[in-house]
Amino acid sequence: NGLSIKRSWGAASQSNGPGERPVNQTVPGRAVQRRQPKSMLGILYTACFSIAIGAGGHNANGKEIQAEEMAQYRERIKDMFYHAYNNYLENAFPYDELRPLTCDGQDTWGSFSLTLIDALDTLLVLGNVTEFQRVYHVLQDGMDFDIDVNASVFETNIRVVGGLLSAHLLSKEGGIKVESGWPCSGPLLRLAEEAARRLLPAFQTPTGMPYGTVNLMNGVNPSETPVTCTAAIGTFILEFATLSRLTGDPVFEDVARKALDALWDSRSDIGLVGNHIDVLTSKWVAQDAGIGAGIDSYFEYLVKGAILLQDEGLMSSFLEYDKVIKNYTKFEDWYVWVQMYKGTISMPVFQSLEAFWPGLQSLIGDINSAMKTFHNYYQVWKQYGGLPEFYSIPQGSAVDKREGYPLRPELVESAMYLYRATGDPTLLELGRDVIEAIEKISRVDCGFATVRDLRDHKLDNRMESFFLAETVKYLYLLFDPDNFLHNDGTTFHTVTTPYGECVLGAGGYLFNTEAHPIDPAALHCCSQHKEDRWEVEGLMQGFRASQYMRMGLSAARASEQYHQYSKKMRTAQDGKTINKRTNKRRVPILSCPSQHFSSKLAVLGQVFTDHS
């Protein structure tokens, strides 16, 4: 194994650690506030915050799921997690994945101890601060990317870079004593940057579209195929832009944007992209167009990249795609595969990876369409107790040799998003069914096994790391409306960086395609641009002034105190006193309007009280 990580602990405890909520805590009811987006701003509003919803659903007997039952489901999900996680530690670490039928491990995507990295932020979501801290320090001290390993550029980015970035940004939430300058510096940020730098040689192509595989020590192999899938080209902007904004090095965001631009320029005359392309020539090799395997996360990252970066161009690109997708591939709330140049049907199948689409639709406010498609997918689930990789829509059955189910998260992911948006109890029923099915079909002595064939429930000797990174996490978040990741902006904390003061932990988290949450406000903590800094300082001035006024100071005195503080901060940062800045304030292209709760997402992703 290429890693120098040493195993230094036994199985993780399931008992409540510091920060865990007692299992008998009730879930308070919440009111639903629905709004129809009317513009680009409205579309981004729907994703800026999770909508607060009621906690009730229905159980298997048709009765409403009460807070106590929600807590019971959370405990069952925790039990699933620890059964898988502890068996990975005992039988597979430091290999990438657990083989649950033989109780051993294997390397799959590059010898990174992937399951450990993928599970790290899930530990915090479940409230296990103690284990989060332990794994954080193990990774900090033991990871080494200077290894002679051929690694998937796509998988390394979403799992390793994404997992390390997420854990870095959540480290304060997890009780880690962060170093001075955080979140603009930190050990896991440095590891994420190192991993990403070893992927950069893959982007050195005439088109800017990356190769699919790179050797972490030697770069791209001269014999490496230039053909790669669309998703493996267009799924970098979240992680790479976050890296650039935190480290100040634009190279990561630049290569991610260039790859996106190249895909956009490669569309067919009717506006579709295919499945596989030659990154040297921009010639399409596989010309099937759809929303599933090989393309899926490209569309996801256009939407989430637009929200994260407040980038109207990315959202406009997705909305153009959305129009042609509905025009050519949508039939009775199903999505099929078509020939990218002609629009004729090439494969009338539903792929399990497509189940992310209703969740993505919820982020742009297309709830009605999302729910209809979700119900189609849910019926397939009920038919088999899982989603087969390929399902023939005309025949109503799994496609031969594509009937497996590797415990994928996409349907649960969509249920979580849609439940936050609607409170529809059907979505909790899906969560219940997933728990029951996985426990009944996939649970074995050493973990949870991939289902080789949903028709007879035969198992495969593999447990993918995304089971702990995504499936369990989305299930838990579905049944935990009070989780810190669902924060509506009512709580947050401030940090002082070399570039000024910023707000973190206020909600609006964006999940990468491996379900690693990114705090969008963090991207504005490390800005080198004075205009950005002044914009945040102006908002902080109002916030601090409102605090001073609550302490009995007059508005004038409060403003004077903050003016002195702000002047001192800018002097320390720039090495000299800054002249009075212009009154012209730079307005971002996209922002979130004032919300119904007591705090709002304002300019640059910062959260301040409505009194500021």
Backbone torsions as a table, in degrees:
resi	resn	phi	psi	omega
1	ASN	NA	140.8	-173.2
2	GLY	-81.1	-7.6	-177.1
3	LEU	-96.4	149.3	178.7
4	SER	-96.9	12.2	179.0
5	ILE	-64.2	132.4	175.9
6	LYS	-106.3	140.7	179.7
7	ARG	-76.1	122.9	-171.4
8	SER	-128.3	13.6	179.4
9	TRP	-153.0	165.6	175.4
10	GLY	-93.6	-157.2	-177.6
11	ALA	-66.7	148.6	-179.7
12	ALA	-77.2	143.6	-179.9
13	SER	-77.1	145.1	175.5
14	GLN	-89.6	-7.0	-177.3
15	SER	-69.4	157.3	-178.8
16	ASN	-64.2	120.6	175.9
17	GLY	-93.7	-176.4	177.8
18	PRO	-56.9	131.9	178.8
19	GLY	90.9	-8.3	178.9
20	GLU	-78.7	142.3	177.3
21	ARG	-83.3	136.8	175.3
22	PRO	-56.4	144.9	-172.8
23	VAL	-69.5	-17.6	-177.2
24	ASN	-96.1	11.9	179.4
25	GLN	-69.6	136.3	-180.0
26	THR	-80.7	156.2	178.0
27	VAL	-103.6	113.5	-177.6
28	PRO	-68.0	148.3	176.2
29	GLY	-72.8	155.0	-179.9
30	ARG	-137.9	153.0	-180.0
31	ALA	-86.0	146.6	177.5
32	VAL	-93.2	131.8	173.5
33	GLN	-122.3	114.9	-176.3
34	ARG	-106.9	136.7	176.3
35	ARG	-136.0	141.3	177.1
36	GLN	-95.3	120.7	179.6
37	PRO	-64.7	134.8	-177.5
38	LYS	-113.2	-3.8	-176.5
39	SER	-157.2	-177.8	175.4
40	MET	-58.7	-38.0	177.7
41	LEU	-63.6	-38.8	179.7
42	GLY	-65.4	-39.2	177.7
43	ILE	-60.5	-44.7	-178.9
44	LEU	-73.0	-26.4	176.4
45	TYR	-58.7	-41.4	-174.8
46	THR	-62.1	-24.6	-178.1
47	ALA	-101.6	-10.2	-178.4
48	CYS	-65.5	-34.9	179.5
49	PHE	-139.5	151.3	168.9
50	SER	-73.0	138.0	-179.6
51	ILE	-80.3	132.3	179.1
52	ALA	-70.5	134.3	-176.3
53	ILE	-134.6	168.6	175.7
54	GLY	-70.6	155.8	-173.7
55	ALA	-89.6	-6.1	-171.8
56	GLY	-85.6	151.7	171.4
57	GLY	-145.7	-156.9	176.5
58	HIS	-126.0	142.4	178.1
59	ASN	-91.8	-173.0	-174.3
60	ALA	-62.8	-22.6	179.4
61	ASN	-92.0	7.5	178.9
62	GLY	85.1	-0.5	179.0
63	LYS	-85.1	154.2	-180.0
64	GLU	-64.7	135.2	177.9
65	ILE	-76.4	116.8	-177.9
66	GLN	-89.2	172.9	-176.9
67	ALA	-58.6	-38.4	-179.3
68	GLU	-63.3	-40.1	178.0
69	GLU	-69.3	-36.7	175.4
70	MET	-57.3	-43.6	179.0
71	ALA	-64.3	-37.5	178.5
72	GLN	-65.1	-40.2	177.1
73	TYR	-64.7	-39.5	177.3
74	ARG	-60.4	-40.0	179.0
75	GLU	-66.5	-36.9	177.3
76	ARG	-66.4	-38.2	177.9
77	ILE	-66.7	-41.3	175.3
78	LYS	-58.7	-43.2	179.4
79	ASP	-60.9	-40.4	176.1
80	MET	-60.4	-46.5	-178.8
81	PHE	-59.5	-50.9	-174.6
82	TYR	-70.4	-29.9	174.5
83	HIS	-61.9	-42.3	179.2
84	ALA	-74.6	-46.3	-174.8
85	TYR	-65.2	-47.7	-179.1
86	ASN	-64.4	-36.7	177.8
87	ASN	-69.2	-33.3	173.1
88	TYR	-62.0	-47.0	-179.2
89	LEU	-62.4	-41.9	-174.7
90	GLU	-76.6	-33.4	-169.9
91	ASN	-116.6	-19.2	-170.9
92	ALA	-124.7	-32.8	-178.5
93	PHE	-59.1	136.7	11.1
94	PRO	-96.9	20.8	176.2
95	TYR	-67.7	167.2	-177.4
96	ASP	-64.6	-45.4	-170.9
97	GLU	-137.3	158.7	175.4
98	LEU	-87.5	138.1	168.7
99	ARG	-104.4	100.6	-167.0
100	PRO	-74.7	-19.6	-179.5
101	LEU	-82.5	-29.5	179.3
102	THR	-108.1	0.2	176.0
103	CYS	56.9	47.5	175.2
104	ASP	-144.6	-169.9	-175.1
105	GLY	-126.1	168.9	176.8
106	GLN	-151.9	151.3	172.1
107	ASP	-90.7	138.5	-175.6
108	THR	-127.2	-51.2	-172.0
109	TRP	-109.7	10.4	175.5
110	GLY	140.6	7.6	176.3
111	SER	66.3	56.0	-178.6
112	PHE	-114.6	4.8	-166.4
113	SER	56.0	51.8	-170.3
114	LEU	-56.8	-40.7	-177.5
115	THR	-61.7	-36.3	179.3
116	LEU	-65.5	-44.4	179.4
117	ILE	-67.1	-44.4	-177.8
118	ASP	-64.6	-31.8	-176.5
119	ALA	-85.8	-9.9	-169.0
120	LEU	-61.6	-51.3	-178.7
121	ASP	-73.0	-22.3	174.4
122	THR	-64.3	-36.1	175.7
123	LEU	-55.1	-42.0	-178.9
124	LEU	-71.8	-37.9	177.0
125	VAL	-59.7	-37.6	178.9
126	LEU	-80.7	-5.8	175.6
127	GLY	92.6	7.9	-177.3
128	ASN	-89.8	81.1	-177.7
129	VAL	-66.1	-39.0	-177.2
130	THR	-59.6	-48.5	-178.7
131	GLU	-71.5	-34.5	175.2
132	PHE	-57.5	-46.8	-179.4
133	GLN	-63.7	-40.5	-178.4
134	ARG	-64.8	-47.2	-179.9
135	VAL	-66.9	-38.4	176.9
136	TYR	-52.4	-49.1	-176.9
137	HIS	-72.4	-32.5	176.5
138	VAL	-63.6	-45.4	178.6
139	LEU	-66.4	-41.5	-179.9
140	GLN	-57.6	-41.0	-173.9
141	ASP	-90.1	-19.3	-168.1
142	GLY	-118.9	-7.1	-175.3
143	MET	-82.5	141.2	179.9
144	ASP	-145.3	119.1	-178.3
145	PHE	-98.1	3.1	178.0
146	ASP	-85.4	67.8	-175.5
147	ILE	-130.1	147.8	-178.6
148	ASP	-84.1	76.5	-175.7
149	VAL	-134.0	134.3	172.3
150	ASN	-84.2	117.4	-173.4
151	ALA	-120.2	145.7	173.0
152	SER	-67.7	125.5	179.9
153	VAL	-64.0	-43.9	-179.4
154	PHE	-63.5	-53.7	-175.6
155	GLU	-66.2	-37.9	178.6
156	THR	-64.1	-37.4	179.3
157	ASN	-67.3	-53.4	-172.1
158	ILE	-72.2	-31.5	-175.7
159	ARG	-93.7	-49.1	-174.5
160	VAL	-84.1	-58.8	179.9
161	VAL	-61.1	-46.7	-179.8
162	GLY	-63.6	-42.7	-179.9
163	GLY	-65.7	-40.9	179.0
164	LEU	-69.1	-40.7	177.9
165	LEU	-62.2	-44.6	-179.4
166	SER	-62.1	-47.2	179.6
167	ALA	-63.2	-36.7	176.1
168	HIS	-60.7	-48.0	-176.8
169	LEU	-72.2	-21.3	178.5
170	LEU	-96.6	2.1	-172.5
171	SER	-61.7	-37.0	178.3
172	LYS	-68.0	-40.3	174.8
173	GLU	-59.6	-32.9	-179.4
174	GLY	-86.9	9.3	175.3
175	GLY	80.8	12.8	177.6
176	ILE	-75.2	137.4	173.6
177	LYS	-78.1	101.2	-173.0
178	VAL	-79.5	153.2	-179.0
179	GLU	-80.2	162.7	178.6
180	SER	-59.3	134.3	-179.4
181	GLY	97.0	-9.4	176.6
182	TRP	-60.5	141.1	10.7
183	PRO	-91.0	10.7	-179.8
184	CYS	-80.3	-3.5	176.1
185	SER	-153.1	163.2	-179.8
186	GLY	155.3	154.8	-174.8
187	PRO	-62.6	-41.1	-179.7
188	LEU	-74.0	-28.4	173.2
189	LEU	-64.8	-41.9	178.7
190	ARG	-64.7	-37.4	177.2
191	LEU	-66.6	-42.1	178.2
192	ALA	-61.7	-40.8	178.8
193	GLU	-64.9	-41.8	179.2
194	GLU	-63.0	-44.6	179.0
195	ALA	-61.0	-43.6	-179.1
196	ALA	-65.8	-37.2	179.5
197	ARG	-63.1	-32.0	179.3
198	ARG	-76.0	-9.7	174.1
199	LEU	-92.0	-18.4	-173.9
200	LEU	-58.5	-36.0	178.5
201	PRO	-56.4	-26.1	-179.8
202	ALA	-65.6	-23.4	-177.3
203	PHE	-86.6	-2.4	-178.2
204	GLN	-83.7	71.7	178.9
205	THR	-126.8	162.5	179.4
206	PRO	-60.1	-27.9	-176.7
207	THR	-94.3	-19.6	-172.6
208	GLY	88.7	-6.8	176.1
209	MET	-82.5	134.5	-171.4
210	PRO	-81.3	153.4	166.4
211	TYR	-62.9	161.9	-179.0
212	GLY	-81.8	-24.2	-174.8
213	THR	-135.0	144.9	176.7
214	VAL	-141.5	144.8	173.1
215	ASN	-85.4	126.1	-173.0
216	LEU	-65.5	-22.6	-179.8
217	MET	-98.9	-36.6	-169.7
218	ASN	-114.2	-2.5	-179.6
219	GLY	87.6	-156.2	-176.3
220	VAL	-78.2	130.2	176.9
221	ASN	-66.2	134.3	-179.4
222	PRO	-55.7	-25.6	-179.2
223	SER	-94.3	7.4	-178.0
224	GLU	-63.4	135.5	178.5
225	THR	-66.7	139.8	177.7
226	PRO	-84.3	-1.7	-177.2
227	VAL	-91.1	125.4	177.0
228	THR	-144.3	167.5	-175.0
229	CYS	-85.7	161.4	-176.6
230	THR	-61.4	-42.9	-179.3
231	ALA	-61.6	-36.0	-179.0
232	ALA	-72.9	-5.3	176.0
233	ILE	-103.3	-37.6	-171.9
234	GLY	-103.3	19.7	-175.7
235	THR	-121.1	58.7	-179.6
236	PHE	-134.2	-17.8	-167.7
237	ILE	-63.9	-33.1	-180.0
238	LEU	-65.4	-54.7	-176.2
239	GLU	-70.5	-44.2	-174.5
240	PHE	-72.1	-37.3	176.6
241	ALA	-68.0	-38.9	176.5
242	THR	-60.3	-44.4	177.4
243	LEU	-59.5	-47.0	-178.8
244	SER	-62.3	-43.0	-177.4
245	ARG	-69.8	-31.8	-179.9
246	LEU	-81.1	-37.1	-175.6
247	THR	-93.9	-19.0	-176.9
248	GLY	84.3	2.3	178.8
249	ASP	-97.8	112.9	-174.2
250	PRO	-75.0	-7.1	-171.0
251	VAL	-60.5	-36.1	-176.6
252	PHE	-68.0	-50.8	178.9
253	GLU	-63.7	-35.7	-179.3
254	ASP	-61.9	-46.4	-177.9
255	VAL	-69.8	-34.9	178.5
256	ALA	-65.3	-41.6	179.5
257	ARG	-68.7	-38.1	179.1
258	LYS	-63.6	-39.2	177.7
259	ALA	-64.7	-41.4	177.2
260	LEU	-63.1	-42.7	179.0
261	ASP	-61.6	-40.2	-179.1
262	ALA	-65.2	-39.7	177.0
263	LEU	-65.0	-43.6	179.8
264	TRP	-59.7	-40.4	-179.7
265	ASP	-72.4	-13.5	-176.9
266	SER	-97.1	6.4	179.5
267	ARG	-61.3	154.9	174.9
268	SER	-75.0	173.6	-179.4
269	ASP	-62.5	-25.8	179.5
270	ILE	-94.8	6.1	170.4
271	GLY	92.6	13.8	-178.5
272	LEU	-104.8	157.5	172.1
273	VAL	-113.5	151.3	179.2
274	GLY	-88.6	-164.7	-172.0
275	ASN	-96.8	-39.7	179.3
276	HIS	-134.8	143.2	-175.7
277	ILE	-139.0	151.9	174.4
278	ASP	-84.3	116.5	-174.1
279	VAL	-74.1	-10.7	177.7
280	LEU	-89.3	-33.0	-173.1
281	THR	-116.9	-10.5	-175.2
282	SER	65.3	22.1	176.9
283	LYS	-89.0	131.5	179.0
284	TRP	-75.5	127.8	-179.4
285	VAL	-96.5	-44.5	173.6
286	ALA	-111.6	121.5	-168.7
287	GLN	-106.1	18.7	175.0
288	ASP	-79.9	131.1	-179.7
289	ALA	-114.2	136.2	179.0
290	GLY	-171.9	-161.7	-179.3
291	ILE	-114.9	7.2	-172.6
292	GLY	-102.9	-143.9	-171.0
293	ALA	-53.6	132.3	178.4
294	GLY	93.2	-15.1	-178.8
295	ILE	-129.2	-33.6	-166.1
296	ASP	-38.7	-60.9	-171.4
297	SER	-72.9	-12.6	171.8
298	TYR	-61.1	-47.8	177.7
299	PHE	-65.7	-40.9	179.4
300	GLU	-58.0	-41.8	-175.8
301	TYR	-77.0	-22.0	172.5
302	LEU	-65.2	-44.1	179.9
303	VAL	-69.2	-52.1	-175.9
304	LYS	-70.1	-32.8	175.4
305	GLY	-64.8	-38.4	177.5
306	ALA	-62.5	-40.8	-179.5
307	ILE	-70.5	-46.9	-176.8
308	LEU	-62.1	-43.3	-173.2
309	LEU	-101.1	1.6	-176.5
310	GLN	53.0	50.3	-171.7
311	ASP	-111.3	105.1	-177.8
312	GLU	-65.7	-31.4	-179.3
313	GLY	-63.6	-41.9	178.8
314	LEU	-64.4	-41.5	179.5
315	MET	-67.7	-39.3	177.5
316	SER	-61.4	-38.8	177.7
317	SER	-61.8	-45.4	-179.9
318	PHE	-63.7	-42.7	-177.7
319	LEU	-64.1	-32.0	173.6
320	GLU	-65.3	-44.6	176.2
321	TYR	-60.9	-43.0	-176.7
322	ASP	-58.1	-38.4	179.3
323	LYS	-63.6	-48.3	-176.1
324	VAL	-73.9	-30.3	176.3
325	ILE	-63.1	-46.0	178.3
326	LYS	-65.3	-35.5	-176.8
327	ASN	-71.0	-39.9	-171.6
328	TYR	-106.4	-27.2	-171.5
329	THR	-113.6	-12.5	-174.9
330	LYS	-93.4	127.4	177.6
331	PHE	-138.4	113.1	177.4
332	GLU	50.6	48.1	176.1
333	ASP	68.3	13.0	166.8
334	TRP	-106.3	159.0	174.8
335	TYR	-121.9	126.6	-178.6
336	VAL	-111.9	177.7	178.0
337	TRP	-101.1	139.0	-177.9
338	VAL	-131.8	163.4	175.2
339	GLN	-74.1	126.3	-167.7
340	MET	-66.1	-22.2	-178.8
341	TYR	-95.6	-27.6	-175.2
342	LYS	-109.1	-25.1	-177.5
343	GLY	80.6	7.9	178.8
344	THR	-82.7	147.3	-176.3
345	ILE	-65.3	129.0	177.0
346	SER	-110.4	-32.3	178.2
347	MET	-144.3	108.4	178.4
348	PRO	-84.5	61.0	-176.0
349	VAL	-125.3	154.1	169.4
350	PHE	-104.4	127.4	176.6
351	GLN	-102.5	143.3	-175.8
352	SER	-59.6	-31.4	179.2
353	LEU	-65.3	-20.7	179.4
354	GLU	-71.0	-11.2	-176.0
355	ALA	-68.2	-7.2	174.4
356	PHE	-72.9	-20.5	-169.1
357	TRP	-60.8	-44.8	177.9
358	PRO	-58.8	-37.0	176.5
359	GLY	-64.2	-39.6	178.4
360	LEU	-67.3	-39.4	177.3
361	GLN	-61.1	-35.0	179.7
362	SER	-64.2	-30.4	-179.5
363	LEU	-69.8	-22.4	177.0
364	ILE	-104.4	8.6	174.1
365	GLY	85.9	9.4	-178.5
366	ASP	-90.4	63.4	-170.9
367	ILE	-69.1	-42.4	-176.7
368	ASN	-60.4	-48.4	178.3
369	SER	-64.4	-39.4	-179.0
370	ALA	-61.9	-44.2	-177.9
371	MET	-66.5	-37.8	179.0
372	LYS	-64.5	-45.3	178.7
373	THR	-66.1	-41.0	178.7
374	PHE	-57.5	-43.0	-179.3
375	HIS	-63.8	-35.8	174.1
376	ASN	-59.5	-46.8	-178.6
377	TYR	-66.5	-36.3	179.7
378	TYR	-64.1	-35.5	177.9
379	GLN	-64.6	-36.0	175.7
380	VAL	-64.4	-42.7	178.2
381	TRP	-57.4	-46.6	-178.5
382	LYS	-63.1	-29.8	-179.4
383	GLN	-67.8	-33.8	-173.1
384	TYR	-122.1	-13.0	-172.1
385	GLY	77.6	24.4	-179.1
386	GLY	168.8	170.9	177.8
387	LEU	-102.3	116.3	174.1
388	PRO	-64.6	152.7	-178.1
389	GLU	-57.6	-43.0	176.1
390	PHE	-126.8	135.8	179.5
391	TYR	-131.4	122.3	179.7
392	SER	-75.9	117.2	-178.6
393	ILE	-68.1	-45.2	179.9
394	PRO	-64.7	-38.6	-176.0
395	GLN	-86.4	-19.8	179.6
396	GLY	68.7	36.1	-178.5
397	SER	-152.6	164.0	178.4
398	ALA	-65.8	143.6	178.1
399	VAL	-75.9	136.9	-178.7
400	ASP	-57.6	134.1	-178.6
401	LYS	70.4	8.7	174.8
402	ARG	-132.0	35.3	-174.7
403	GLU	-99.8	11.6	-179.0
404	GLY	-79.2	163.6	179.1
405	TYR	-144.0	100.0	-177.0
406	PRO	-86.5	31.8	177.6
407	LEU	63.2	42.8	-177.8
408	ARG	-67.2	155.1	-174.3
409	PRO	-97.2	-8.9	-162.7
410	GLU	-60.2	-40.0	-179.0
411	LEU	-69.0	-38.3	176.8
412	VAL	-67.2	-38.2	176.8
413	GLU	-56.9	-48.2	179.0
414	SER	-64.6	-38.0	178.3
415	ALA	-61.5	-41.1	-179.8
416	MET	-63.1	-48.0	179.3
417	TYR	-61.4	-46.5	-175.5
418	LEU	-69.8	-33.3	177.1
419	TYR	-67.3	-38.2	175.8
420	ARG	-63.0	-30.9	-176.2
421	ALA	-87.5	-29.1	-171.0
422	THR	-123.7	-29.8	-173.4
423	GLY	72.9	13.5	-179.0
424	ASP	-64.1	122.0	-176.6
425	PRO	-64.8	-19.9	176.5
426	THR	-56.9	-31.9	-176.9
427	LEU	-71.1	-34.1	172.9
428	LEU	-69.2	-33.7	177.5
429	GLU	-62.6	-39.7	175.9
430	LEU	-60.3	-44.8	178.1
431	GLY	-58.9	-43.5	176.9
432	ARG	-60.3	-45.2	-178.3
433	ASP	-64.0	-37.0	178.9
434	VAL	-64.5	-44.2	179.0
435	ILE	-59.8	-49.0	-177.6
436	GLU	-62.7	-43.0	-176.4
437	ALA	-68.1	-45.2	-179.4
438	ILE	-63.8	-42.1	178.4
439	GLU	-62.1	-41.8	-175.5
440	LYS	-76.2	-40.3	-171.4
441	ILE	-93.4	-40.8	-165.6
442	SER	-105.1	-16.8	-175.4
443	ARG	-72.5	127.8	174.6
444	VAL	-130.5	178.1	-173.9
445	ASP	-59.6	-33.0	-173.8
446	CYS	-110.3	23.9	177.2
447	GLY	140.4	-145.0	177.4
448	PHE	-128.0	129.9	-173.0
449	ALA	-103.6	144.6	170.9
450	THR	-56.8	141.0	176.5
451	VAL	-88.7	116.5	-179.1
452	ARG	-70.6	-38.7	-175.9
453	ASP	-145.1	113.3	-178.4
454	LEU	-70.2	-12.9	-178.9
455	ARG	-77.6	-32.2	179.1
456	ASP	-124.7	1.1	175.8
457	HIS	63.6	29.7	170.6
458	LYS	-69.9	148.1	-172.5
459	LEU	-110.2	157.0	173.6
460	ASP	-111.9	156.2	-174.9
461	ASN	-88.3	60.9	-179.5
462	ARG	-153.2	140.8	170.1
463	MET	-128.0	105.4	-177.5
464	GLU	-66.4	148.4	-178.2
465	SER	-65.0	-23.6	-179.0
466	PHE	-69.0	-14.0	175.8
467	PHE	-61.0	-41.4	178.5
468	LEU	-84.9	-31.8	-178.8
469	ALA	-74.0	-37.9	-170.2
470	GLU	-119.2	-59.8	-172.0
471	THR	-57.5	-52.0	-179.5
472	VAL	-65.9	-40.8	-178.2
473	LYS	-62.6	-48.4	-179.4
474	TYR	-66.0	-36.3	175.3
475	LEU	-60.3	-46.6	-178.3
476	TYR	-64.2	-42.7	179.8
477	LEU	-66.7	-30.2	176.1
478	LEU	-61.9	-39.1	-176.9
479	PHE	-98.9	7.4	-178.3
480	ASP	-128.5	78.4	-176.7
481	PRO	-65.6	-15.4	-178.9
482	ASP	-100.0	10.4	179.9
483	ASN	-60.8	148.0	-177.3
484	PHE	-60.5	-25.2	178.2
485	LEU	-70.9	-17.7	176.7
486	HIS	-91.8	11.0	-178.4
487	ASN	-51.0	130.7	-178.1
488	ASP	-96.4	13.6	178.2
489	GLY	99.1	-0.5	-178.5
490	THR	-76.7	-20.2	175.5
491	THR	-128.6	149.3	178.2
492	PHE	-169.1	172.8	173.8
493	HIS	-136.1	154.8	179.6
494	THR	-108.0	148.4	175.4
495	VAL	-132.8	151.0	176.5
496	THR	-106.2	124.5	179.7
497	THR	-114.3	172.9	175.7
498	PRO	-59.1	-12.5	-175.7
499	TYR	-109.3	4.5	179.9
500	GLY	129.4	-166.7	-177.0
501	GLU	-102.9	140.1	179.6
502	CYS	-142.6	167.6	-176.0
503	VAL	-111.4	136.6	179.6
504	LEU	-133.7	165.1	173.4
505	GLY	69.6	23.1	-175.8
506	ALA	-95.3	2.0	179.6
507	GLY	104.7	-167.2	-177.3
508	GLY	70.2	23.3	-178.1
509	TYR	-61.0	142.1	175.3
510	LEU	-111.5	128.8	178.3
511	PHE	-87.9	132.1	170.5
512	ASN	-73.5	-179.1	-173.0
513	THR	-74.2	-3.3	171.9
514	GLU	-107.0	15.0	177.6
515	ALA	66.5	27.3	174.3
516	HIS	-90.6	117.0	-174.7
517	PRO	-75.7	138.9	176.8
518	ILE	-119.1	129.7	177.1
519	ASP	-82.1	110.7	-174.3
520	PRO	-64.5	-27.9	-179.4
521	ALA	-64.4	-26.9	-177.2
522	ALA	-62.6	-27.4	-177.7
523	LEU	-66.0	-15.9	-177.9
524	HIS	-105.5	7.7	178.2
525	CYS	-82.9	-20.5	-168.8
526	CYS	-120.6	27.5	-175.2
527	SER	-70.7	137.2	175.3
528	GLN	-88.9	-7.2	-173.1
529	HIS	-91.7	124.9	-178.2
530	LYS	-59.6	-37.8	-179.3
531	GLU	-61.2	-42.9	177.8
532	ASP	-61.4	-44.4	-177.1
533	ARG	-63.6	-44.4	-178.5
534	TRP	-65.7	-36.9	178.9
535	GLU	-59.9	-47.0	179.4
536	VAL	-65.9	-40.5	179.8
537	GLU	-63.1	-36.8	178.5
538	GLY	-63.2	-40.4	176.9
539	LEU	-68.0	-40.3	178.3
540	MET	-64.1	-33.6	179.6
541	GLN	-60.8	-45.2	178.2
542	GLY	-64.4	-39.2	179.8
543	PHE	-64.9	-46.3	-179.9
544	ARG	-66.1	-38.4	179.7
545	ALA	-61.9	-39.8	179.3
546	SER	-65.6	-33.9	177.0
547	GLN	-67.0	-44.9	180.0
548	TYR	-61.1	-39.7	-179.1
549	MET	-64.4	-35.6	177.3
550	ARG	-65.8	-24.6	179.3
551	MET	-86.2	3.1	174.8
552	GLY	102.7	1.3	178.3
553	LEU	-81.0	148.4	175.9
554	SER	-70.7	161.2	179.7
555	ALA	-60.8	-39.9	-179.3
556	ALA	-65.6	-44.3	-179.6
557	ARG	-66.2	-38.9	178.0
558	ALA	-62.2	-44.7	179.9
559	SER	-63.7	-38.8	-179.9
560	GLU	-65.2	-42.7	-179.7
561	GLN	-63.0	-43.7	-179.4
562	TYR	-69.7	-35.2	177.7
563	HIS	-58.4	-42.9	178.4
564	GLN	-64.2	-42.2	178.8
565	TYR	-62.8	-46.7	-178.0
566	SER	-63.3	-41.3	178.6
567	LYS	-62.2	-41.9	179.4
568	LYS	-63.9	-42.3	-179.3
569	MET	-63.7	-44.4	-177.6
570	ARG	-69.1	-32.4	176.8
571	THR	-65.0	-43.1	-179.6
572	ALA	-66.8	-36.2	-176.8
573	GLN	-75.4	-39.7	-172.9
574	ASP	-100.6	-8.0	179.2
575	GLY	79.8	3.5	177.7
576	LYS	-160.7	162.4	-179.6
577	THR	-72.7	133.7	-179.7
578	ILE	-88.1	137.8	176.0
579	ASN	-68.5	163.3	-178.8
580	LYS	-56.4	128.5	-176.3
581	ARG	-81.5	162.9	-179.6
582	THR	-67.4	152.5	178.7
583	ASN	-81.0	-9.5	179.7
584	LYS	-76.0	116.0	-177.2
585	ARG	-98.0	134.8	-179.6
586	ARG	-78.5	124.1	-178.5
587	VAL	-99.9	130.7	179.7
588	PRO	-67.8	157.1	179.8
589	ILE	-60.8	-42.1	-176.0
590	LEU	-126.9	138.9	176.5
591	SER	-150.4	168.5	-179.3
592	CYS	-102.2	130.2	179.1
593	PRO	-69.4	169.1	-178.9
594	SER	-59.3	136.9	-176.0
595	GLN	-99.9	174.1	-177.4
596	HIS	-82.3	-12.4	178.5
597	PHE	-92.0	-177.1	-166.1
598	SER	-79.9	-6.6	175.6
599	SER	-130.3	164.3	-177.7
600	LYS	-138.6	155.2	173.4
601	LEU	-88.8	118.4	-175.0
602	ALA	-110.8	-153.5	-175.1
603	VAL	-58.1	137.6	174.7
604	LEU	64.8	22.3	175.7
605	GLY	78.4	7.5	-179.8
606	GLN	-85.4	147.7	-176.8
607	VAL	-111.5	129.8	179.9
608	PHE	-139.6	157.3	-179.0
609	THR	-67.2	158.8	-179.1
610	ASP	-67.0	-13.0	179.4
611	HIS	-83.0	-10.2	-174.1
612	SER	-78.2	NA	NA
